[in-house]
Amino acid sequence: MDVLRNRLIEAYRGLGDTDVFGGSTADCSKAEVEMAAVKHAIANHRQECFLCRTLQGRQEALKAFAVDEPAWRGTMAS
């Protein structure tokens, strides 16, 4: 997963460099294609990886609890 994140960061940097330094549209397109490929790989990894699915479920539960959704009301009463 860290390798995929690093690839995504490098792709964003590549896109930023083309904006700042006036790079060609081919460089910009290359960075955009790399970002799309990495995002797709990350999504596939999250679907297949048990740990990532578990962490995602916990994040969703914590987010719902923090938002104070009605389903969570009363769970802390005891």
Summary of the structure (lengths in Angstrom):
residues: 78
radius of gyration: 19.0
end to end distance: 39.1
largest distance: 62.4
contacts: 173
relative contact order: 0.11
helix: 82%
strand: 0%
